[in-house]
């Protein structure tokens, strides 16, 4: 007569051990994808825009192309719901774009420096010609 009650109790004991496991599975299934790394993507896009404005395509084309490529890869990662990868690629894109901007700045500064040296040399030659000095 107690046979069905004993079976029910045994079944309940077995289920008690699996409840935490089932709860974890339910929670894991409900876990959402990390949010889109909007700030990382925007920072990268802004850095690429800044690099384009300072003519990095002319002075640091390789770095700017690398930044653009990583930005495209970051966008693909977002589409594939790989947000951690997308954030990393966006950060790398920003860094490459900032490097392109810096290299463009250096190249422009060097060009200005060379122009100033040529101008100074021309002025020195002109002064020497007028005074008859020859150094």
FENURPE-V693849 format. One record per backbone hydrogen bond with DSSP energy under -1.0 kcal/mol. CO is the residue of the C=O (numbers start at 1). NH is the residue of the N-H. If there is no record, write none. Layout:
co | nh
CO | NH
CO | NH
//
This chain:
co | nh
2 | 6
3 | 7
4 | 8
5 | 9
6 | 10
7 | 11
8 | 12
9 | 13
10 | 14
11 | 15
12 | 16
13 | 17
15 | 19
18 | 22
19 | 23
20 | 24
21 | 25
22 | 26
23 | 27
24 | 28
25 | 29
26 | 30
27 | 31
36 | 38
37 | 41
38 | 42
39 | 43
40 | 44
41 | 45
42 | 46
43 | 47
44 | 48
45 | 49
46 | 50
47 | 51
48 | 52
49 | 53
50 | 54
51 | 56
52 | 55
55 | 58
55 | 59
56 | 60
60 | 64
61 | 65
62 | 66
63 | 67
64 | 68
65 | 69
66 | 70
67 | 71
68 | 72
69 | 73
70 | 74
71 | 75
72 | 76
73 | 77
74 | 78
75 | 79
76 | 80
77 | 82
78 | 81
82 | 86
83 | 87
84 | 88
85 | 89
86 | 90
87 | 91
88 | 92
89 | 93
90 | 94
91 | 95
92 | 96
93 | 97
94 | 98
95 | 99
96 | 100
97 | 101
98 | 102
99 | 103
100 | 104
101 | 105
102 | 106
103 | 107
104 | 108
105 | 109
106 | 110
107 | 111
108 | 112
109 | 113
110 | 114
111 | 115
112 | 116
113 | 117
114 | 118
115 | 119
116 | 120
117 | 121
118 | 122
119 | 123
120 | 124
121 | 125
122 | 126
123 | 127
124 | 128
125 | 129
126 | 130
127 | 131
128 | 132
//
